[in-house]
Amino acid sequence: MDLYSEFAEGLKDLDGFSHLILLYQFHESRGYKLTVTPFLDSEPRGVFATRAPKRPNPIGLSIVRLVQIRGCSLDVENVDILDETPLLDIKPYVPEFDHEENCRIGWLEKARGKVRNKRSDKRFSKNQ
């Protein structure tokens, strides 16, 4: 993941963190529906109860593992975004702030554990 050189100074001290939160724009997303059938489910759900990319405000969030920083380039793992996706912000992942115990995950409870072995079925691709 490459950043503009003007942001290099902002990467100072980021190498001490193992994980990052990336905020980005779903730049290939066009339009939205308030009810969608999400990945890992076959029942229509409210868009705000999903991670569907076609949203009223097309902003995405991902938590990734930082492997290394080379100049203005971040090597990260567990990326689930398209190449050339406009990055809006980078924040360090801080477990004391970003991890909650005893969380409910609503309709996703029945899909718990399935996501790691599942690939997107393209239902949210730009051609859909």
N, CA, C and O atoms as CSV, one atom per row, in Angstrom:
chain,resi,resn,atom,element,x,y,z
A,1,MET,N,N,0.852,-1.150,0.000
A,1,MET,CA,C,0.000,0.000,0.000
A,1,MET,C,C,0.907,1.226,0.000
A,1,MET,O,O,1.685,1.438,0.930
A,2,ASP,N,N,0.797,2.021,-1.050
A,2,ASP,CA,C,1.671,3.174,-1.208
A,2,ASP,C,C,0.949,4.459,-0.840
A,2,ASP,O,O,-0.210,4.657,-1.203
A,3,LEU,N,N,1.640,5.327,-0.119
A,3,LEU,CA,C,1.116,6.630,0.253
A,3,LEU,C,C,1.873,7.707,-0.495
A,3,LEU,O,O,2.999,7.488,-0.943
A,4,TYR,N,N,1.266,8.856,-0.628
A,4,TYR,CA,C,1.951,9.997,-1.217
A,4,TYR,C,C,3.097,10.406,-0.289
A,4,TYR,O,O,2.976,10.333,0.934
A,5,SER,N,N,4.195,10.830,-0.879
A,5,SER,CA,C,5.384,11.188,-0.100
A,5,SER,C,C,5.118,12.303,0.906
A,5,SER,O,O,5.803,12.386,1.926
A,6,GLU,N,N,4.152,13.147,0.640
A,6,GLU,CA,C,3.837,14.237,1.572
A,6,GLU,C,C,3.325,13.735,2.921
A,6,GLU,O,O,3.286,14.494,3.890
A,7,PHE,N,N,2.929,12.448,2.990
A,7,PHE,CA,C,2.430,11.880,4.244
A,7,PHE,C,C,3.477,11.048,4.978
A,7,PHE,O,O,3.169,10.469,6.020
A,8,ALA,N,N,4.687,10.972,4.472
A,8,ALA,CA,C,5.739,10.131,5.056
A,8,ALA,C,C,5.977,10.451,6.532
A,8,ALA,O,O,6.112,9.538,7.346
A,9,GLU,N,N,6.031,11.717,6.879
A,9,GLU,CA,C,6.291,12.107,8.263
A,9,GLU,C,C,5.219,11.556,9.209
A,9,GLU,O,O,5.506,11.268,10.370
A,10,GLY,N,N,4.004,11.413,8.722
A,10,GLY,CA,C,2.909,10.882,9.537
A,10,GLY,C,C,3.041,9.406,9.869
A,10,GLY,O,O,2.325,8.899,10.732
A,11,LEU,N,N,3.953,8.708,9.190
A,11,LEU,CA,C,4.173,7.282,9.458
A,11,LEU,C,C,5.125,7.050,10.636
A,11,LEU,O,O,5.314,5.916,11.076
A,12,LYS,N,N,5.723,8.139,11.145
A,12,LYS,CA,C,6.658,8.028,12.260
A,12,LYS,C,C,5.982,7.307,13.426
A,12,LYS,O,O,4.863,7.646,13.811
A,13,ASP,N,N,6.664,6.324,13.976
A,13,ASP,CA,C,6.246,5.534,15.138
A,13,ASP,C,C,5.157,4.499,14.849
A,13,ASP,O,O,4.775,3.747,15.745
A,14,LEU,N,N,4.654,4.448,13.617
A,14,LEU,CA,C,3.621,3.466,13.286
A,14,LEU,C,C,4.177,2.047,13.293
A,14,LEU,O,O,3.435,1.091,13.518
A,15,ASP,N,N,5.477,1.904,13.049
A,15,ASP,CA,C,6.089,0.572,12.988
A,15,ASP,C,C,6.053,-0.165,14.326
A,15,ASP,O,O,6.348,-1.359,14.365
A,16,GLY,N,N,5.706,0.497,15.407
A,16,GLY,CA,C,5.586,-0.161,16.700
A,16,GLY,C,C,4.260,-0.873,16.901
A,16,GLY,O,O,4.056,-1.533,17.920
A,17,PHE,N,N,3.360,-0.743,15.939
A,17,PHE,CA,C,2.032,-1.365,16.033
A,17,PHE,C,C,1.963,-2.584,15.123
A,17,PHE,O,O,2.491,-2.565,14.011
A,18,SER,N,N,1.317,-3.636,15.591
A,18,SER,CA,C,1.192,-4.849,14.777
A,18,SER,C,C,0.002,-4.780,13.825
A,18,SER,O,O,0.009,-5.428,12.779
A,19,HIS,N,N,-1.014,-4.005,14.176
A,19,HIS,CA,C,-2.227,-3.952,13.369
A,19,HIS,C,C,-2.658,-2.505,13.167
A,19,HIS,O,O,-2.395,-1.627,13.990
A,20,LEU,N,N,-3.331,-2.292,12.040
A,20,LEU,CA,C,-3.802,-0.961,11.678
A,20,LEU,C,C,-5.277,-1.019,11.315
A,20,LEU,O,O,-5.788,-2.053,10.885
A,21,ILE,N,N,-5.944,0.099,11.495
A,21,ILE,CA,C,-7.305,0.281,11.010
A,21,ILE,C,C,-7.202,1.164,9.775
A,21,ILE,O,O,-6.655,2.265,9.835
A,22,LEU,N,N,-7.724,0.685,8.669
A,22,LEU,CA,C,-7.731,1.449,7.434
A,22,LEU,C,C,-9.153,1.923,7.148
A,22,LEU,O,O,-10.100,1.138,7.193
A,23,LEU,N,N,-9.290,3.189,6.861
A,23,LEU,CA,C,-10.560,3.754,6.404
A,23,LEU,C,C,-10.373,4.121,4.945
A,23,LEU,O,O,-9.377,4.746,4.582
A,24,TYR,N,N,-11.313,3.741,4.114
A,24,TYR,CA,C,-11.141,3.935,2.680
A,24,TYR,C,C,-12.478,4.157,2.006
A,24,TYR,O,O,-13.538,3.924,2.588
A,25,GLN,N,N,-12.406,4.612,0.767
A,25,GLN,CA,C,-13.595,4.865,-0.029
A,25,GLN,C,C,-13.859,3.670,-0.942
A,25,GLN,O,O,-12.945,3.184,-1.609
A,26,PHE,N,N,-15.093,3.202,-0.975
A,26,PHE,CA,C,-15.488,2.170,-1.934
A,26,PHE,C,C,-15.623,2.842,-3.299
A,26,PHE,O,O,-16.730,3.153,-3.738
A,27,HIS,N,N,-14.502,3.062,-3.958
A,27,HIS,CA,C,-14.468,3.851,-5.184
A,27,HIS,C,C,-15.118,3.177,-6.390
A,27,HIS,O,O,-15.438,3.860,-7.363
A,28,GLU,N,N,-15.318,1.896,-6.358
A,28,GLU,CA,C,-15.966,1.191,-7.468
A,28,GLU,C,C,-17.452,0.977,-7.208
A,28,GLU,O,O,-18.164,0.460,-8.069
A,29,SER,N,N,-17.918,1.366,-6.041
A,29,SER,CA,C,-19.317,1.178,-5.670
A,29,SER,C,C,-20.177,2.271,-6.302
A,29,SER,O,O,-19.835,3.451,-6.231
A,30,ARG,N,N,-21.279,1.882,-6.911
A,30,ARG,CA,C,-22.200,2.822,-7.533
A,30,ARG,C,C,-23.597,2.566,-6.988
A,30,ARG,O,O,-24.103,1.447,-7.071
A,31,GLY,N,N,-24.211,3.580,-6.440
A,31,GLY,CA,C,-25.565,3.452,-5.925
A,31,GLY,C,C,-25.621,2.622,-4.655
A,31,GLY,O,O,-24.605,2.120,-4.173
A,32,TYR,N,N,-26.809,2.490,-4.132
A,32,TYR,CA,C,-26.999,1.683,-2.929
A,32,TYR,C,C,-28.463,1.299,-2.798
A,32,TYR,O,O,-29.343,1.883,-3.431
A,33,LYS,N,N,-28.692,0.310,-1.969
A,33,LYS,CA,C,-30.030,-0.091,-1.568
A,33,LYS,C,C,-30.004,-0.179,-0.053
A,33,LYS,O,O,-28.986,-0.551,0.530
A,34,LEU,N,N,-31.102,0.157,0.584
A,34,LEU,CA,C,-31.142,0.122,2.040
A,34,LEU,C,C,-31.360,-1.286,2.578
A,34,LEU,O,O,-31.174,-1.536,3.769
A,35,THR,N,N,-31.753,-2.204,1.702
A,35,THR,CA,C,-31.870,-3.608,2.062
A,35,THR,C,C,-31.017,-4.403,1.077
A,35,THR,O,O,-31.166,-4.258,-0.136
A,36,VAL,N,N,-30.123,-5.243,1.602
A,36,VAL,CA,C,-29.224,-6.041,0.771
A,36,VAL,C,C,-29.172,-7.470,1.297
A,36,VAL,O,O,-29.482,-7.731,2.459
A,37,THR,N,N,-28.782,-8.374,0.434
A,37,THR,CA,C,-28.513,-9.745,0.863
A,37,THR,C,C,-27.007,-9.842,1.036
A,37,THR,O,O,-26.272,-9.844,0.048
A,38,PRO,N,N,-26.537,-9.922,2.272
A,38,PRO,CA,C,-25.098,-9.838,2.533
A,38,PRO,C,C,-24.340,-11.122,2.252
A,38,PRO,O,O,-24.907,-12.211,2.166
A,39,PHE,N,N,-23.040,-10.949,2.113
A,39,PHE,CA,C,-22.080,-12.052,2.068
A,39,PHE,C,C,-22.313,-12.909,3.300
A,39,PHE,O,O,-22.548,-12.373,4.382
A,40,LEU,N,N,-22.254,-14.207,3.163
A,40,LEU,CA,C,-22.461,-15.195,4.227
A,40,LEU,C,C,-23.913,-15.374,4.640
A,40,LEU,O,O,-24.189,-16.004,5.661
A,41,ASP,N,N,-24.856,-14.827,3.858
A,41,ASP,CA,C,-26.258,-14.974,4.220
A,41,ASP,C,C,-27.104,-14.991,2.955
A,41,ASP,O,O,-26.649,-14.586,1.886
A,42,SER,N,N,-28.330,-15.461,3.086
A,42,SER,CA,C,-29.236,-15.474,1.942
A,42,SER,C,C,-30.496,-14.677,2.234
A,42,SER,O,O,-31.399,-14.617,1.400
A,43,GLU,N,N,-30.566,-14.071,3.396
A,43,GLU,CA,C,-31.738,-13.291,3.782
A,43,GLU,C,C,-31.456,-11.793,3.647
A,43,GLU,O,O,-30.390,-11.339,4.063
A,44,PRO,N,N,-32.370,-11.023,3.084
A,44,PRO,CA,C,-32.174,-9.573,2.983
A,44,PRO,C,C,-32.055,-8.934,4.369
A,44,PRO,O,O,-32.794,-9.277,5.292
A,45,ARG,N,N,-31.111,-8.002,4.493
A,45,ARG,CA,C,-30.839,-7.313,5.759
A,45,ARG,C,C,-30.732,-5.813,5.500
A,45,ARG,O,O,-30.486,-5.392,4.370
A,46,GLY,N,N,-30.911,-5.024,6.524
A,46,GLY,CA,C,-30.695,-3.585,6.414
A,46,GLY,C,C,-29.223,-3.322,6.143
A,46,GLY,O,O,-28.364,-3.935,6.777
A,47,VAL,N,N,-28.914,-2.425,5.216
A,47,VAL,CA,C,-27.528,-2.175,4.810
A,47,VAL,C,C,-26.641,-1.824,6.000
A,47,VAL,O,O,-25.462,-2.175,6.005
A,48,PHE,N,N,-27.183,-1.134,7.017
A,48,PHE,CA,C,-26.366,-0.737,8.159
A,48,PHE,C,C,-26.085,-1.898,9.112
A,48,PHE,O,O,-25.290,-1.753,10.041
A,49,ALA,N,N,-26.727,-3.048,8.893
A,49,ALA,CA,C,-26.443,-4.258,9.663
A,49,ALA,C,C,-25.517,-5.179,8.881
A,49,ALA,O,O,-25.376,-6.356,9.210
A,50,THR,N,N,-24.883,-4.630,7.835
A,50,THR,CA,C,-23.978,-5.414,6.987
A,50,THR,C,C,-22.697,-4.626,6.734
A,50,THR,O,O,-22.562,-3.468,7.127
A,51,ARG,N,N,-21.769,-5.291,6.069
A,51,ARG,CA,C,-20.547,-4.628,5.618
A,51,ARG,C,C,-20.569,-4.441,4.099
A,51,ARG,O,O,-19.518,-4.319,3.470
A,52,ALA,N,N,-21.744,-4.418,3.526
A,52,ALA,CA,C,-21.897,-4.264,2.079
A,52,ALA,C,C,-21.245,-2.965,1.604
A,52,ALA,O,O,-21.390,-1.935,2.263
A,53,PRO,N,N,-20.535,-2.992,0.482
A,53,PRO,CA,C,-19.855,-1.791,-0.008
A,53,PRO,C,C,-20.773,-0.768,-0.662
A,53,PRO,O,O,-20.416,0.408,-0.745
A,54,LYS,N,N,-21.941,-1.183,-1.128
A,54,LYS,CA,C,-22.875,-0.241,-1.748
A,54,LYS,C,C,-23.724,0.374,-0.636
A,54,LYS,O,O,-24.728,-0.191,-0.203
A,55,ARG,N,N,-23.278,1.570,-0.185
A,55,ARG,CA,C,-23.848,2.230,0.980
A,55,ARG,C,C,-24.150,3.686,0.655
A,55,ARG,O,O,-23.598,4.228,-0.302
A,56,PRO,N,N,-25.021,4.334,1.438
A,56,PRO,CA,C,-25.267,5.758,1.215
A,56,PRO,C,C,-23.987,6.596,1.283
A,56,PRO,O,O,-23.839,7.546,0.515
A,57,ASN,N,N,-23.086,6.271,2.162
A,57,ASN,CA,C,-21.784,6.926,2.250
A,57,ASN,C,C,-20.749,5.819,2.095
A,57,ASN,O,O,-20.477,5.116,3.068
A,58,PRO,N,N,-20.160,5.634,0.914
A,58,PRO,CA,C,-19.340,4.455,0.615
A,58,PRO,C,C,-17.949,4.469,1.279
A,58,PRO,O,O,-16.924,4.604,0.612
A,59,ILE,N,N,-17.952,4.326,2.598
A,59,ILE,CA,C,-16.705,4.284,3.362
A,59,ILE,C,C,-16.541,2.885,3.934
A,59,ILE,O,O,-17.481,2.322,4.495
A,60,GLY,N,N,-15.340,2.323,3.791
A,60,GLY,CA,C,-15.033,1.012,4.323
A,60,GLY,C,C,-14.031,1.096,5.456
A,60,GLY,O,O,-13.330,2.095,5.615
A,61,LEU,N,N,-13.977,0.037,6.237
A,61,LEU,CA,C,-13.058,-0.078,7.358
A,61,LEU,C,C,-12.499,-1.489,7.366
A,61,LEU,O,O,-13.248,-2.459,7.251
A,62,SER,N,N,-11.185,-1.606,7.502
A,62,SER,CA,C,-10.548,-2.918,7.607
A,62,SER,C,C,-9.466,-2.859,8.670
A,62,SER,O,O,-8.799,-1.839,8.847
A,63,ILE,N,N,-9.306,-3.967,9.372
A,63,ILE,CA,C,-8.195,-4.117,10.305
A,63,ILE,C,C,-7.198,-5.051,9.630
A,63,ILE,O,O,-7.546,-6.165,9.241
A,64,VAL,N,N,-5.962,-4.593,9.494
A,64,VAL,CA,C,-4.926,-5.347,8.794
A,64,VAL,C,C,-3.703,-5.502,9.686
A,64,VAL,O,O,-3.507,-4.743,10.635
A,65,ARG,N,N,-2.888,-6.494,9.365
A,65,ARG,CA,C,-1.623,-6.686,10.085
A,65,ARG,C,C,-0.523,-5.949,9.342
A,65,ARG,O,O,-0.346,-6.123,8.136
A,66,LEU,N,N,0.217,-5.122,10.079
A,66,LEU,CA,C,1.340,-4.393,9.503
A,66,LEU,C,C,2.569,-5.281,9.523
A,66,LEU,O,O,3.011,-5.714,10.588
A,67,VAL,N,N,3.120,-5.551,8.357
A,67,VAL,CA,C,4.317,-6.377,8.236
A,67,VAL,C,C,5.557,-5.501,8.334
A,67,VAL,O,O,6.462,-5.780,9.120
A,68,GLN,N,N,5.594,-4.435,7.527
A,68,GLN,CA,C,6.721,-3.505,7.578
A,68,GLN,C,C,6.383,-2.214,6.856
A,68,GLN,O,O,5.441,-2.140,6.068
A,69,ILE,N,N,7.184,-1.202,7.152
A,69,ILE,CA,C,7.078,0.074,6.473
A,69,ILE,C,C,8.376,0.290,5.711
A,69,ILE,O,O,9.466,0.186,6.273
A,70,ARG,N,N,8.244,0.592,4.421
A,70,ARG,CA,C,9.404,0.892,3.572
A,70,ARG,C,C,9.167,2.237,2.924
A,70,ARG,O,O,8.451,2.336,1.927
A,71,GLY,N,N,9.768,3.277,3.489
A,71,GLY,CA,C,9.541,4.617,2.954
A,71,GLY,C,C,8.090,5.010,3.106
A,71,GLY,O,O,7.580,5.111,4.222
A,72,CYS,N,N,7.418,5.232,1.981
A,72,CYS,CA,C,5.992,5.586,1.984
A,72,CYS,C,C,5.111,4.389,1.629
A,72,CYS,O,O,3.954,4.555,1.243
A,73,SER,N,N,5.656,3.206,1.760
A,73,SER,CA,C,4.928,1.998,1.422
A,73,SER,C,C,4.709,1.153,2.672
A,73,SER,O,O,5.639,0.901,3.439
A,74,LEU,N,N,3.470,0.722,2.863
A,74,LEU,CA,C,3.122,-0.152,3.976
A,74,LEU,C,C,2.890,-1.551,3.425
A,74,LEU,O,O,2.080,-1.739,2.518
A,75,ASP,N,N,3.595,-2.526,3.967
A,75,ASP,CA,C,3.321,-3.923,3.638
A,75,ASP,C,C,2.359,-4.432,4.698
A,75,ASP,O,O,2.681,-4.448,5.886
A,76,VAL,N,N,1.175,-4.850,4.261
A,76,VAL,CA,C,0.147,-5.304,5.190
A,76,VAL,C,C,-0.406,-6.649,4.741
A,76,VAL,O,O,-0.313,-7.024,3.572
A,77,GLU,N,N,-0.982,-7.362,5.698
A,77,GLU,CA,C,-1.634,-8.643,5.424
A,77,GLU,C,C,-3.092,-8.557,5.823
A,77,GLU,O,O,-3.492,-7.681,6.590
A,78,ASN,N,N,-3.885,-9.483,5.291
A,78,ASN,CA,C,-5.322,-9.577,5.567
A,78,ASN,C,C,-6.086,-8.389,4.984
A,78,ASN,O,O,-7.036,-7.889,5.585
A,79,VAL,N,N,-5.657,-7.952,3.813
A,79,VAL,CA,C,-6.296,-6.828,3.134
A,79,VAL,C,C,-7.495,-7.349,2.346
A,79,VAL,O,O,-7.386,-8.339,1.622
A,80,ASP,N,N,-8.615,-6.693,2.486
A,80,ASP,CA,C,-9.818,-7.107,1.756
A,80,ASP,C,C,-10.371,-5.963,0.911
A,80,ASP,O,O,-11.583,-5.785,0.796
A,81,ILE,N,N,-9.450,-5.185,0.318
A,81,ILE,CA,C,-9.858,-4.061,-0.515
A,81,ILE,C,C,-9.268,-4.203,-1.918
A,81,ILE,O,O,-8.288,-4.920,-2.120
A,82,LEU,N,N,-9.870,-3.521,-2.870
A,82,LEU,CA,C,-9.394,-3.557,-4.246
A,82,LEU,C,C,-8.114,-2.745,-4.405
A,82,LEU,O,O,-7.878,-1.794,-3.660
A,83,ASP,N,N,-7.297,-3.122,-5.373
A,83,ASP,CA,C,-6.121,-2.316,-5.720
A,83,ASP,C,C,-6.588,-0.916,-6.105
A,83,ASP,O,O,-7.672,-0.742,-6.662
A,84,GLU,N,N,-5.767,0.068,-5.805
A,84,GLU,CA,C,-6.028,1.470,-6.128
A,84,GLU,C,C,-7.180,2.074,-5.323
A,84,GLU,O,O,-7.672,3.149,-5.667
A,85,THR,N,N,-7.616,1.398,-4.257
A,85,THR,CA,C,-8.675,1.947,-3.408
A,85,THR,C,C,-8.164,3.188,-2.697
A,85,THR,O,O,-7.107,3.138,-2.069
A,86,PRO,N,N,-8.890,4.306,-2.780
A,86,PRO,CA,C,-8.458,5.530,-2.098
A,86,PRO,C,C,-8.498,5.368,-0.576
A,86,PRO,O,O,-9.549,5.107,0.009
A,87,LEU,N,N,-7.357,5.524,0.032
A,87,LEU,CA,C,-7.229,5.417,1.480
A,87,LEU,C,C,-7.552,6.760,2.107
A,87,LEU,O,O,-6.962,7.773,1.730
A,88,LEU,N,N,-8.474,6.789,3.054
A,88,LEU,CA,C,-8.880,8.031,3.703
A,88,LEU,C,C,-8.075,8.300,4.967
A,88,LEU,O,O,-7.750,9.449,5.267
A,89,ASP,N,N,-7.751,7.237,5.714
A,89,ASP,CA,C,-7.009,7.420,6.961
A,89,ASP,C,C,-6.439,6.088,7.421
A,89,ASP,O,O,-6.913,5.017,7.042
A,90,ILE,N,N,-5.411,6.188,8.247
A,90,ILE,CA,C,-4.764,5.043,8.895
A,90,ILE,C,C,-4.757,5.341,10.380
A,90,ILE,O,O,-4.381,6.436,10.797
A,91,LYS,N,N,-5.168,4.377,11.175
A,91,LYS,CA,C,-5.140,4.525,12.625
A,91,LYS,C,C,-4.521,3.274,13.225
A,91,LYS,O,O,-4.707,2.183,12.686
A,92,PRO,N,N,-3.792,3.402,14.321
A,92,PRO,CA,C,-3.264,2.203,14.961
A,92,PRO,C,C,-4.397,1.440,15.645
A,92,PRO,O,O,-5.304,2.038,16.223
A,93,TYR,N,N,-4.332,0.134,15.572
A,93,TYR,CA,C,-5.283,-0.712,16.298
A,93,TYR,C,C,-4.784,-0.816,17.732
A,93,TYR,O,O,-3.656,-1.245,17.976
A,94,VAL,N,N,-5.627,-0.425,18.677
A,94,VAL,CA,C,-5.270,-0.443,20.098
A,94,VAL,C,C,-6.303,-1.323,20.812
A,94,VAL,O,O,-7.447,-0.902,20.988
A,95,PRO,N,N,-5.919,-2.534,21.226
A,95,PRO,CA,C,-6.891,-3.452,21.818
A,95,PRO,C,C,-7.713,-2.852,22.964
A,95,PRO,O,O,-8.902,-3.149,23.086
A,96,GLU,N,N,-7.108,-2.027,23.790
A,96,GLU,CA,C,-7.845,-1.442,24.912
A,96,GLU,C,C,-8.957,-0.509,24.436
A,96,GLU,O,O,-9.928,-0.295,25.162
A,97,PHE,N,N,-8.837,0.045,23.243
A,97,PHE,CA,C,-9.862,0.922,22.684
A,97,PHE,C,C,-10.761,0.192,21.695
A,97,PHE,O,O,-11.959,0.464,21.626
A,98,ASP,N,N,-10.191,-0.728,20.934
A,98,ASP,CA,C,-10.854,-1.268,19.754
A,98,ASP,C,C,-11.414,-2.674,19.906
A,98,ASP,O,O,-11.983,-3.208,18.954
A,99,HIS,N,N,-11.273,-3.281,21.062
A,99,HIS,CA,C,-11.766,-4.637,21.267
A,99,HIS,C,C,-12.739,-4.634,22.438
A,99,HIS,O,O,-12.415,-4.187,23.538
A,100,GLU,N,N,-13.912,-5.132,22.183
A,100,GLU,CA,C,-14.931,-5.220,23.231
A,100,GLU,C,C,-15.204,-6.676,23.573
A,100,GLU,O,O,-15.243,-7.535,22.692
A,101,GLU,N,N,-15.390,-6.938,24.834
A,101,GLU,CA,C,-15.743,-8.280,25.299
A,101,GLU,C,C,-17.264,-8.454,25.227
A,101,GLU,O,O,-18.010,-7.475,25.245
A,102,ASN,N,N,-17.705,-9.689,25.148
A,102,ASN,CA,C,-19.129,-10.028,25.210
A,102,ASN,C,C,-19.970,-9.275,24.178
A,102,ASN,O,O,-21.013,-8.711,24.510
A,103,CYS,N,N,-19.517,-9.270,22.950
A,103,CYS,CA,C,-20.249,-8.595,21.867
A,103,CYS,C,C,-21.288,-9.526,21.266
A,103,CYS,O,O,-21.076,-10.734,21.167
A,104,ARG,N,N,-22.410,-8.950,20.866
A,104,ARG,CA,C,-23.421,-9.687,20.112
A,104,ARG,C,C,-23.185,-9.372,18.644
A,104,ARG,O,O,-22.847,-8.239,18.301
A,105,ILE,N,N,-23.359,-10.356,17.778
A,105,ILE,CA,C,-23.136,-10.128,16.347
A,105,ILE,C,C,-24.377,-10.413,15.507
A,105,ILE,O,O,-24.276,-10.736,14.323
A,106,GLY,N,N,-25.538,-10.291,16.123
A,106,GLY,CA,C,-26.810,-10.361,15.403
A,106,GLY,C,C,-26.932,-11.547,14.475
A,106,GLY,O,O,-26.596,-12.673,14.841
A,107,TRP,N,N,-27.420,-11.287,13.262
A,107,TRP,CA,C,-27.671,-12.340,12.281
A,107,TRP,C,C,-26.410,-13.102,11.892
A,107,TRP,O,O,-26.502,-14.221,11.389
A,108,LEU,N,N,-25.238,-12.518,12.113
A,108,LEU,CA,C,-23.983,-13.194,11.756
A,108,LEU,C,C,-23.626,-14.337,12.704
A,108,LEU,O,O,-22.719,-15.117,12.413
A,109,GLU,N,N,-24.315,-14.444,13.815
A,109,GLU,CA,C,-24.028,-15.515,14.779
A,109,GLU,C,C,-24.057,-16.888,14.119
A,109,GLU,O,O,-23.223,-17.742,14.421
A,110,LYS,N,N,-25.018,-17.104,13.215
A,110,LYS,CA,C,-25.124,-18.414,12.561
A,110,LYS,C,C,-23.989,-18.664,11.561
A,110,LYS,O,O,-23.767,-19.805,11.154
A,111,ALA,N,N,-23.277,-17.617,11.167
A,111,ALA,CA,C,-22.158,-17.753,10.226
A,111,ALA,C,C,-20.808,-17.719,10.934
A,111,ALA,O,O,-19.765,-17.765,10.281
A,112,ARG,N,N,-20.818,-17.640,12.263
A,112,ARG,CA,C,-19.569,-17.544,13.018
A,112,ARG,C,C,-18.610,-18.667,12.608
A,112,ARG,O,O,-18.989,-19.836,12.551
A,113,GLY,N,N,-17.374,-18.289,12.327
A,113,GLY,CA,C,-16.345,-19.250,11.970
A,113,GLY,C,C,-16.274,-19.590,10.488
A,113,GLY,O,O,-15.319,-20.241,10.063
A,114,LYS,N,N,-17.239,-19.178,9.696
A,114,LYS,CA,C,-17.263,-19.520,8.273
A,114,LYS,C,C,-16.484,-18.547,7.401
A,114,LYS,O,O,-16.052,-18.915,6.309
A,115,VAL,N,N,-16.297,-17.327,7.854
A,115,VAL,CA,C,-15.730,-16.283,7.005
A,115,VAL,C,C,-14.299,-16.574,6.572
A,115,VAL,O,O,-13.927,-16.219,5.453
A,116,ARG,N,N,-13.502,-17.191,7.392
A,116,ARG,CA,C,-12.098,-17.440,7.061
A,116,ARG,C,C,-11.934,-18.413,5.891
A,116,ARG,O,O,-10.900,-18.404,5.224
A,117,ASN,N,N,-12.929,-19.239,5.642
A,117,ASN,CA,C,-12.845,-20.230,4.566
A,117,ASN,C,C,-13.739,-19.891,3.377
A,117,ASN,O,O,-13.959,-20.738,2.511
A,118,LYS,N,N,-14.248,-18.682,3.325
A,118,LYS,CA,C,-15.210,-18.303,2.290
A,118,LYS,C,C,-14.665,-17.154,1.451
A,118,LYS,O,O,-14.068,-16.217,1.982
A,119,ARG,N,N,-14.872,-17.229,0.150
A,119,ARG,CA,C,-14.492,-16.168,-0.776
A,119,ARG,C,C,-15.740,-15.412,-1.196
A,119,ARG,O,O,-16.843,-15.959,-1.180
A,120,SER,N,N,-15.566,-14.180,-1.562
A,120,SER,CA,C,-16.674,-13.358,-2.025
A,120,SER,C,C,-17.349,-14.024,-3.221
A,120,SER,O,O,-16.693,-14.651,-4.053
A,121,ASP,N,N,-18.646,-13.878,-3.290
A,121,ASP,CA,C,-19.384,-14.422,-4.421
A,121,ASP,C,C,-19.686,-13.341,-5.463
A,121,ASP,O,O,-20.485,-13.550,-6.376
A,122,LYS,N,N,-19.041,-12.195,-5.314
A,122,LYS,CA,C,-19.119,-11.096,-6.283
A,122,LYS,C,C,-20.471,-10.380,-6.307
A,122,LYS,O,O,-20.720,-9.589,-7.217
A,123,ARG,N,N,-21.344,-10.633,-5.340
A,123,ARG,CA,C,-22.663,-9.986,-5.381
A,123,ARG,C,C,-22.581,-8.465,-5.223
A,123,ARG,O,O,-23.549,-7.763,-5.513
A,124,PHE,N,N,-21.436,-7.951,-4.765
A,124,PHE,CA,C,-21.297,-6.508,-4.621
A,124,PHE,C,C,-20.276,-5.939,-5.599
A,124,PHE,O,O,-19.767,-4.837,-5.393
A,125,SER,N,N,-19.975,-6.678,-6.654
A,125,SER,CA,C,-19.034,-6.151,-7.640
A,125,SER,C,C,-19.673,-4.976,-8.377
A,125,SER,O,O,-20.892,-4.805,-8.356
A,126,LYS,N,N,-18.838,-4.172,-9.025
A,126,LYS,CA,C,-19.347,-2.956,-9.661
A,126,LYS,C,C,-20.311,-3.239,-10.800
A,126,LYS,O,O,-21.048,-2.342,-11.211
A,127,ASN,N,N,-20.328,-4.454,-11.320
A,127,ASN,CA,C,-21.211,-4.788,-12.423
A,127,ASN,C,C,-22.560,-5.300,-11.966
A,127,ASN,O,O,-23.412,-5.618,-12.796
A,128,GLN,N,N,-22.770,-5.386,-10.679
A,128,GLN,CA,C,-24.045,-5.905,-10.150
A,128,GLN,C,C,-25.036,-4.804,-9.882
A,128,GLN,O,O,-26.152,-5.072,-9.437
